[in-house]
Amino acid sequence: MSILASLAVLALLPQAPPSNGQGGTEQDGRPPLLTPAEQLLLRDKMAEFIKADDAWDRATAVKDREKTGKKRETAKEACEKEWDKMEKRGHNLLASMADLRAIFENCFLLERPEKEPGSLRKDKAFGVEYSYFLPKSYKADKPMRTVIVLPGTAAAGAPAWAKPADYFAAVWDKTTALNDTIFQICHVPAGLELDPVPDFSREGQGDEEQRRIDAVWSGFGPVVNAYNVDRPRVFLDCGRATCGFGVRFVSIFPDRFAGLILRQPIDVAGIRLGSLLGIPVLMLQTAATAGDVAALKGRLEAVTPDSVTVVEATDDYPHKGASGAIEAWMQKQQRKMTPKKIVIESNHDRHNRSYWADMDRVEPLSTAGPDDKPRLEVEADRATNRITVKTQGVDSFFLYLNDDLIDLDKEFTVVINDKASTEKRTRNFPEMRKRLVVRRDWEYIFPVDYHATVPKEEPAKPKEEPAKADPKK
């Protein structure tokens, strides 16, 4: 499997409140249709079907395909039978986000770890090494907060990266986070710098940026597939000489993260920050970094007011003494999968998706001028059943919709660059489930997809010159 394929597979108490709606109400105030017991029954059937479907999909030998195929059909029939029973009672489950969240909550059934939790372990995937840590309290059926750690350099001004095990010990060993947090520690390849902003007009810069991205995702794919990562509570923790890349990385994949931690922030003048709309950021500050912290905080809060928390470091880098403040901050953060407003300001030509929007055909960054760099701004208003879209350097795009965003029982209006159209779409359960499973993210619940081509601006009509007087008169 390629790295890009692994991304598709992602493509992902005191604990944060459960992200489902069991016993509660939908975001628009409507109560669930099912009782908690009915939700749980359907959730169990759904989880068994997804597990059987995964096993069938992985099987290659004929006998294995036949065996897993029979189990898949049995699980599918049991799930569909229970779903149909609920719908025959008049319940439109695809319109009830509270019920859908409960049905898909923690729906990927996992085996117990082969190795005893409680120790840092090293592994390798797709040719890239990574390390991971499971708390001793880890249970395969309980989602856990997860922190992806990007180790800093071994010394200030030195190109060599700190050894992953040494860096992990320096920032998180013997902290209370080890009791309730899964850690993935990235192994950055020797000689690869992370912070430099790529110039995609230069040969090889795109491949170099992909190596940086692979250094993170190549480890996260196996971790999220094998262990119970709580999808709405994933954080990126960046050390020295990785903070610029960390900002850029989260801007490319904002819908994967609940927050970003920067232990030695730097100036990120070459990075577009619009895609970080709604992303909480914690920055550690010292006298030496105060200027960069203030500058970055100003830019981030111009995008999202009050989104930045600054913690004064009281010890030397990497500031293990701030772990308590970082943990307290993480406890307050949780990803929101259906923000009403999304901005995508492209920092990469191949990765242009965020939450429920996806730029399809865009102007390449390598050739786009300052005023043509791809940008998509989308805002949903359920009260008026209206979606407003503003684009720059975008030819077409996808929107993935659910009843948190608009009422899909009704017609809705899409306004693209001030041009409105009336639309109606039918919810599609198989496509919704497929997208959720491929992405491996139980919050990715969107039963409708909408594709649009951006209307071309009509050329301005030439001004008519006033008629000249007849010189003979």
C-alpha positions as CSV (number, residue, x, y, z in Angstrom):
1,M,0.0,0.0,0.0
2,S,1.3,3.5,-0.9
3,I,1.5,6.4,1.5
4,L,-1.3,8.1,-0.3
5,A,-3.4,4.9,0.1
6,S,-2.7,5.0,3.8
7,L,-3.9,8.6,3.9
8,A,-7.1,7.4,2.2
9,V,-7.5,4.8,5.0
10,L,-7.2,7.7,7.4
11,A,-8.9,9.9,4.9
12,L,-9.3,9.4,10.6
13,L,-12.4,10.5,30.2
14,P,-11.6,13.1,32.5
15,Q,-12.3,12.9,28.9
16,A,-14.0,15.4,26.6
17,P,-17.8,15.0,26.3
18,P,-18.9,12.1,24.0
19,S,-19.0,13.2,20.4
20,N,-22.3,11.3,19.8
21,G,-25.7,12.5,20.7
22,Q,-26.9,9.6,22.9
23,G,-29.8,10.8,25.0
24,G,-29.2,14.4,23.9
25,T,-30.3,16.6,21.0
26,E,-29.0,17.5,17.6
27,Q,-27.1,20.7,17.0
28,D,-30.3,22.3,15.6
29,G,-32.2,21.3,18.8
30,R,-34.1,18.3,17.6
31,P,-34.2,15.2,19.9
32,P,-33.0,11.8,18.7
33,L,-35.6,9.4,17.2
34,L,-34.2,6.3,19.0
35,T,-33.8,5.4,22.6
36,P,-30.2,5.0,23.9
37,A,-30.8,1.2,23.9
38,E,-31.9,1.2,20.3
39,Q,-28.9,3.4,19.3
40,L,-26.6,1.0,21.0
41,L,-28.1,-2.0,19.3
42,L,-27.8,-0.5,15.8
43,R,-24.2,0.7,16.7
44,D,-23.2,-2.9,17.6
45,K,-24.7,-4.3,14.3
46,M,-23.0,-1.5,12.3
47,A,-19.6,-2.2,14.0
48,E,-19.9,-5.9,13.3
49,F,-20.7,-5.3,9.6
50,I,-17.8,-2.8,9.2
51,K,-15.4,-5.4,10.8
52,A,-16.6,-8.2,8.6
53,D,-16.4,-5.9,5.5
54,D,-12.8,-5.0,6.4
55,A,-11.9,-8.6,6.7
56,W,-13.4,-9.5,3.4
57,D,-11.7,-6.5,1.7
58,R,-8.3,-7.6,3.1
59,A,-8.7,-11.3,2.0
60,T,-6.9,-12.3,-1.1
61,A,-7.0,-16.1,-1.3
62,V,-10.1,-17.6,-2.9
63,K,-11.0,-19.7,0.3
64,D,-10.5,-16.6,2.5
65,R,-12.7,-14.5,0.2
66,E,-15.4,-17.1,0.4
67,K,-15.2,-17.5,4.2
68,T,-15.0,-13.8,4.9
69,G,-17.7,-13.1,2.3
70,K,-20.2,-15.3,4.1
71,K,-19.5,-13.5,7.4
72,R,-19.8,-10.2,5.7
73,E,-23.2,-11.0,4.2
74,T,-24.5,-12.3,7.5
75,A,-23.4,-9.1,9.3
76,K,-24.8,-6.9,6.5
77,E,-28.2,-8.6,6.6
78,A,-28.3,-8.3,10.4
79,C,-27.5,-4.6,10.2
80,E,-29.9,-3.9,7.4
81,K,-32.7,-5.8,9.2
82,E,-32.3,-3.7,12.3
83,W,-32.1,-0.5,10.4
84,D,-35.2,-1.3,8.3
85,K,-37.1,-2.2,11.4
86,M,-36.4,1.3,12.8
87,E,-37.3,3.0,9.6
88,K,-40.6,1.1,9.2
89,R,-41.6,2.8,12.5
90,G,-41.4,6.0,10.6
91,H,-37.9,7.1,11.7
92,N,-35.9,8.9,9.0
93,L,-32.5,8.0,10.6
94,L,-30.5,9.6,7.8
95,A,-32.0,13.0,8.8
96,S,-31.3,12.5,12.5
97,M,-27.7,13.5,13.2
98,A,-28.1,12.7,16.9
99,D,-28.9,9.1,16.0
100,L,-26.3,8.8,13.2
101,R,-23.6,10.0,15.6
102,A,-24.6,7.4,18.2
103,I,-24.8,4.6,15.6
104,F,-21.3,5.2,14.2
105,E,-19.6,6.3,17.5
106,N,-16.4,4.2,18.0
107,C,-17.6,1.8,15.3
108,F,-14.2,0.3,14.4
109,L,-13.8,-2.8,16.4
110,L,-10.1,-3.5,17.4
111,E,-8.2,-6.4,18.8
112,R,-6.2,-6.2,22.1
113,P,-2.6,-5.0,21.5
114,E,-0.2,-7.9,20.8
115,K,2.4,-6.2,23.0
116,E,1.9,-5.1,26.6
117,P,1.0,-1.4,26.8
118,G,3.1,1.0,29.0
119,S,6.4,1.2,27.0
120,L,7.6,3.2,24.0
121,R,7.8,0.9,21.0
122,K,9.3,1.3,17.6
123,D,7.8,0.1,14.3
124,K,8.0,0.8,10.6
125,A,5.5,1.4,7.8
126,F,5.9,2.3,4.1
127,G,9.6,2.5,4.6
128,V,9.4,5.1,7.4
129,E,10.1,4.4,11.1
130,Y,8.0,5.7,13.9
131,S,7.5,5.1,17.6
132,Y,4.3,4.8,19.7
133,F,3.2,4.6,23.3
134,L,0.1,3.1,24.7
135,P,-0.9,3.8,28.3
136,K,-1.1,0.9,30.7
137,S,-4.8,1.8,31.1
138,Y,-5.4,1.4,27.3
139,K,-8.5,-0.7,26.4
140,A,-9.2,-1.6,22.8
141,D,-12.9,-0.6,23.1
142,K,-12.2,2.9,24.7
143,P,-11.2,5.8,22.5
144,M,-8.2,7.7,23.8
145,R,-6.8,11.2,23.2
146,T,-3.8,11.0,20.9
147,V,-0.8,13.3,20.5
148,I,1.5,13.2,17.4
149,V,4.9,14.4,18.5
150,L,7.4,16.0,16.1
151,P,10.8,15.9,17.8
152,G,13.0,19.0,17.6
153,T,16.6,19.2,16.7
154,A,19.1,17.9,19.2
155,A,20.7,21.4,19.7
156,A,19.9,24.9,18.7
157,G,21.3,25.7,15.3
158,A,22.2,22.1,14.7
159,P,20.7,20.1,11.8
160,A,20.6,16.7,13.5
161,W,17.2,15.6,14.9
162,A,16.9,14.5,18.5
163,K,16.6,10.8,19.0
164,P,12.8,10.0,19.2
165,A,13.1,8.1,22.4
166,D,15.3,10.7,24.1
167,Y,13.0,13.5,23.0
168,F,9.8,11.7,24.2
169,A,11.4,11.3,27.6
170,A,12.4,14.9,27.6
171,V,8.8,16.2,27.0
172,W,6.3,13.6,28.2
173,D,8.0,10.9,30.4
174,K,6.6,10.7,34.0
175,T,3.8,13.2,33.2
176,T,0.2,12.4,34.0
177,A,-0.6,12.4,30.2
178,L,1.0,8.9,30.1
179,N,-2.1,7.6,32.0
180,D,-4.7,8.6,29.3
181,T,-3.0,9.5,26.1
182,I,-1.7,7.6,23.0
183,F,1.5,9.0,21.6
184,Q,2.9,8.7,18.1
185,I,6.5,9.9,17.8
186,C,7.6,10.8,14.3
187,H,11.1,9.8,13.1
188,V,12.2,12.6,10.8
189,P,14.7,11.4,8.2
190,A,18.2,12.6,8.6
191,G,19.0,15.6,6.4
192,L,15.3,16.5,5.9
193,E,14.5,20.0,7.1
194,L,10.9,20.6,8.0
195,D,10.4,24.3,8.4
196,P,11.4,25.7,5.0
197,V,8.4,26.7,3.0
198,P,8.3,24.9,-0.4
199,D,8.4,26.8,-3.7
200,F,6.3,24.6,-5.9
201,S,7.6,26.3,-9.0
202,R,11.0,24.8,-8.4
203,E,11.7,21.2,-9.5
204,G,11.7,18.7,-6.6
205,Q,10.1,21.0,-4.0
206,G,6.8,19.1,-4.2
207,D,8.5,15.7,-3.6
208,E,10.4,17.2,-0.7
209,E,7.2,18.5,0.9
210,Q,5.6,15.1,0.4
211,R,8.5,13.5,2.3
212,R,7.7,15.8,5.2
213,I,4.1,14.9,5.1
214,D,4.9,11.2,5.0
215,A,7.1,11.5,8.1
216,V,3.9,12.2,10.0
217,W,1.1,10.2,8.2
218,S,3.1,7.0,7.5
219,G,3.1,6.3,11.3
220,F,-0.3,7.7,12.1
221,G,-2.0,5.3,9.6
222,P,-0.9,2.1,11.3
223,V,-1.6,3.6,14.8
224,V,-5.1,4.7,14.0
225,N,-5.9,1.3,12.4
226,A,-4.5,-0.7,15.2
227,Y,-5.4,1.3,18.3
228,N,-8.4,3.2,19.5
229,V,-7.5,6.8,18.6
230,D,-10.3,9.2,19.6
231,R,-10.8,11.0,16.3
232,P,-12.0,14.3,17.7
233,R,-9.1,14.5,20.1
234,V,-5.9,14.4,18.1
235,F,-3.2,17.0,18.7
236,L,0.1,17.8,17.0
237,D,3.0,18.7,19.3
238,C,5.9,20.5,17.6
239,G,9.5,21.0,18.8
240,R,12.4,23.1,17.7
241,A,12.7,23.5,13.9
242,T,9.3,21.8,13.3
243,C,6.9,24.6,14.4
244,G,6.8,26.3,11.0
245,F,6.0,22.9,9.4
246,G,3.5,22.1,12.1
247,V,1.5,25.3,11.3
248,R,1.7,24.4,7.6
249,F,0.8,20.8,8.1
250,V,-2.3,21.6,10.2
251,S,-3.3,24.2,7.6
252,I,-3.3,21.4,5.0
253,F,-5.2,18.8,7.2
254,P,-7.2,21.0,9.6
255,D,-10.0,18.6,10.0
256,R,-7.8,15.9,11.6
257,F,-6.8,18.0,14.6
258,A,-8.3,19.3,17.8
259,G,-5.4,21.6,18.4
260,L,-1.7,22.5,17.7
261,I,1.1,22.8,20.3
262,L,4.2,24.9,19.4
263,R,7.1,24.6,21.8
264,Q,9.4,27.1,19.9
265,P,7.3,29.2,17.6
266,I,8.9,31.0,14.6
267,D,7.9,33.5,12.0
268,V,5.7,31.8,9.3
269,A,5.3,34.7,6.9
270,G,5.3,32.4,3.9
271,I,2.4,30.4,5.0
272,R,-1.3,31.1,4.3
273,L,-3.3,30.8,7.5
274,G,-6.9,31.0,6.4
275,S,-7.4,27.2,6.6
276,L,-6.7,27.3,10.4
277,L,-10.1,29.0,11.0
278,G,-11.4,27.6,14.3
279,I,-8.2,25.7,15.2
280,P,-7.0,26.2,18.8
281,V,-3.2,26.8,19.2
282,L,-1.1,26.7,22.3
283,M,2.3,28.4,22.2
284,L,5.1,28.2,24.8
285,Q,6.9,31.5,25.2
286,T,10.3,32.6,26.4
287,A,12.1,36.0,26.3
288,A,13.9,34.8,23.1
289,T,10.7,33.8,21.3
290,A,8.3,36.6,22.5
291,G,8.6,38.5,19.3
292,D,7.7,35.5,17.1
293,V,5.0,34.5,19.4
294,A,3.3,37.9,19.3
295,A,3.6,38.1,15.5
296,L,2.1,34.6,15.0
297,K,-0.6,35.1,17.6
298,G,-1.7,38.3,15.8
299,R,-1.9,36.6,12.5
300,L,-3.8,33.6,13.9
301,E,-6.3,35.6,15.8
302,A,-6.9,37.8,12.7
303,V,-8.3,34.5,11.3
304,T,-10.0,33.2,14.6
305,P,-10.2,35.7,17.5
306,D,-9.2,34.3,20.9
307,S,-7.9,31.0,19.4
308,V,-4.3,31.3,20.8
309,T,-3.2,30.4,24.3
310,V,0.3,31.6,25.3
311,V,2.0,29.8,28.2
312,E,5.2,31.3,29.7
313,A,7.9,28.6,29.9
314,T,9.6,28.4,33.3
315,D,12.3,25.9,32.3
316,D,14.7,25.2,29.5
317,Y,13.6,23.9,26.1
318,P,11.8,21.6,25.4
319,H,9.9,22.9,28.4
320,K,8.7,19.7,30.1
321,G,7.6,21.9,33.0
322,A,4.7,23.2,30.9
323,S,3.2,19.7,30.6
324,G,0.6,20.4,33.2
325,A,-0.6,23.5,31.4
326,I,-0.6,21.7,28.1
327,E,-2.6,18.8,29.5
328,A,-5.2,21.2,31.0
329,W,-5.5,23.0,27.7
330,M,-6.0,19.7,25.7
331,Q,-8.8,18.7,28.1
332,K,-10.8,21.7,26.8
333,Q,-10.3,21.0,23.1
334,Q,-12.3,18.9,20.8
335,R,-12.6,18.9,17.0
336,K,-15.9,20.1,15.5
337,M,-16.5,18.2,12.3
338,T,-19.3,20.4,11.0
339,P,-18.2,24.1,11.5
340,K,-20.7,26.4,9.8
341,K,-17.9,28.3,8.1
342,I,-14.9,26.8,6.3
343,V,-12.0,28.5,4.6
344,I,-9.5,26.6,2.5
345,E,-6.4,28.7,1.6
346,S,-4.3,26.2,-0.4
347,N,-0.7,25.6,0.9
348,H,-0.4,22.4,-1.3
349,D,-1.6,21.5,-4.7
350,R,-2.6,17.9,-3.9
351,H,-4.3,18.4,-0.5
352,N,-7.2,20.8,-0.7
353,R,-9.9,19.3,1.5
354,S,-11.2,20.6,4.8
355,Y,-14.1,19.3,6.9
356,W,-17.1,19.2,4.5
357,A,-15.6,21.1,1.5
358,D,-13.1,19.9,-1.1
359,M,-11.5,22.0,-3.9
360,D,-11.6,19.9,-7.0
361,R,-9.9,21.7,-9.9
362,V,-7.8,24.7,-8.9
363,E,-5.1,27.0,-10.2
364,P,-1.7,25.4,-9.4
365,L,0.3,27.2,-6.8
366,S,3.4,27.0,-9.0
367,T,1.7,29.2,-11.6
368,A,-0.8,31.2,-9.6
369,G,-0.2,34.9,-9.1
370,P,-0.7,36.6,-5.7
371,D,-4.4,37.3,-6.4
372,D,-5.1,33.9,-8.0
373,K,-3.9,31.5,-5.3
374,P,-6.7,29.0,-4.7
375,R,-9.1,30.0,-1.9
376,L,-12.5,28.6,-1.0
377,E,-14.8,30.1,1.6
378,V,-18.0,28.3,2.4
379,E,-20.7,29.2,5.0
380,A,-23.9,27.2,5.8
381,D,-27.0,28.9,7.3
382,R,-29.5,26.3,8.4
383,A,-32.1,28.9,9.3
384,T,-32.4,30.0,5.7
385,N,-31.2,26.7,4.2
386,R,-28.6,28.6,2.3
387,I,-24.9,27.9,1.5
388,T,-22.7,30.8,0.4
389,V,-19.6,30.1,-1.5
390,K,-16.8,32.5,-2.5
391,T,-13.9,31.3,-4.6
392,Q,-10.6,32.5,-6.0
393,G,-8.5,30.4,-8.4
394,V,-11.0,27.5,-8.1
395,D,-12.8,25.9,-11.2
396,S,-14.9,23.3,-9.3
397,F,-15.5,22.0,-5.8
398,F,-17.3,19.4,-3.8
399,L,-19.5,19.9,-0.7
400,Y,-20.4,17.1,1.7
401,L,-23.6,17.9,3.5
402,N,-25.7,16.7,6.4
403,D,-28.6,17.9,8.5
404,D,-26.4,19.8,10.9
405,L,-25.6,22.2,8.1
406,I,-28.9,22.5,6.2
407,D,-32.3,20.8,6.2
408,L,-31.9,18.2,3.5
409,D,-35.7,17.4,3.5
410,K,-36.1,20.7,1.8
411,E,-34.7,22.5,-1.2
412,F,-31.6,24.6,-0.4
413,T,-29.9,27.5,-2.1
414,V,-26.3,27.6,-3.1
415,V,-24.8,31.0,-3.9
416,I,-21.5,30.9,-5.7
417,N,-19.8,34.2,-6.2
418,D,-23.2,36.0,-5.9
419,K,-24.9,33.6,-8.4
420,A,-27.7,31.6,-6.8
421,S,-29.2,28.3,-7.7
422,T,-31.9,26.1,-6.0
423,E,-30.9,22.5,-5.3
424,K,-32.4,19.3,-3.9
425,R,-30.4,16.2,-3.1
426,T,-31.4,12.7,-1.8
427,R,-29.5,11.3,1.2
428,N,-27.4,8.2,0.2
429,F,-26.6,5.8,3.0
430,P,-24.1,3.5,1.2
431,E,-22.0,6.4,0.0
432,M,-22.1,8.1,3.4
433,R,-20.9,4.9,5.1
434,K,-18.2,4.3,2.4
435,R,-16.7,7.8,2.9
436,L,-16.7,7.3,6.7
437,V,-15.0,3.9,6.5
438,V,-12.4,4.9,3.9
439,R,-11.5,7.9,6.0
440,R,-11.6,5.8,9.2
441,D,-13.4,8.5,11.0
442,W,-16.7,7.9,12.8
443,E,-17.5,11.6,12.9
444,Y,-17.3,11.9,9.1
445,I,-21.1,11.6,8.6
446,F,-22.3,13.2,5.3
447,P,-25.1,11.5,3.4
448,V,-25.1,14.0,0.5
449,D,-22.4,15.1,-1.9
450,Y,-22.8,18.2,-4.1
451,H,-20.4,19.1,-6.9
452,A,-20.4,22.5,-8.7
453,T,-18.5,24.2,-11.4
454,V,-17.7,27.8,-10.5
455,P,-19.6,30.1,-12.9
456,K,-17.3,32.1,-15.2
457,E,-17.5,35.8,-14.9
458,E,-19.1,37.5,-17.9
459,P,-16.7,39.8,-19.7
460,A,-17.4,43.4,-19.1
461,K,-19.2,45.1,-22.0
462,P,-17.1,47.7,-23.8
463,K,-18.2,51.3,-23.2
464,E,-20.0,52.9,-26.1
465,E,-18.3,56.0,-27.3
466,P,-20.6,59.0,-27.7
467,A,-21.6,59.7,-31.3
468,K,-19.5,62.3,-33.1
469,A,-21.1,65.4,-34.5
470,D,-21.4,65.7,-38.3
471,P,-18.8,68.3,-39.3
472,K,-21.0,69.4,-42.3
473,K,-23.8,70.5,-40.1
